[in-house]
Amino acid sequence: METTLNECRPGDKVVIVRVGGEGPVKRRLMDMGITRGAEILVRKVAPMGDPIEVNIRGYELTFRKADASNIMIQKLES
């Protein structure tokens, strides 16, 4: 089932299916290593859902909810 990164909970392991957004937003995400097939571990989600802290490619990133909504993911079985 495809969903977006902003709908994940702490501890979820996901794989990126598609990166949305347009122009500079998409380019910035891809420059950070957010590309199709990369695995993500959701570490923390703030109480109001913004920001979201993840581990990807051996480093930690923090996303705003608006940016995370541009990342289409598929959950992996734990």
Secondary structure, 3 states (H helix, E strand, C coil): CEEEHHHCCCCCEEEEEEECCCCHHHHHHHHCCCCCCCEEEEEEECCCCCCEEEEECCEEEEECHHHHCCEEEEECCC
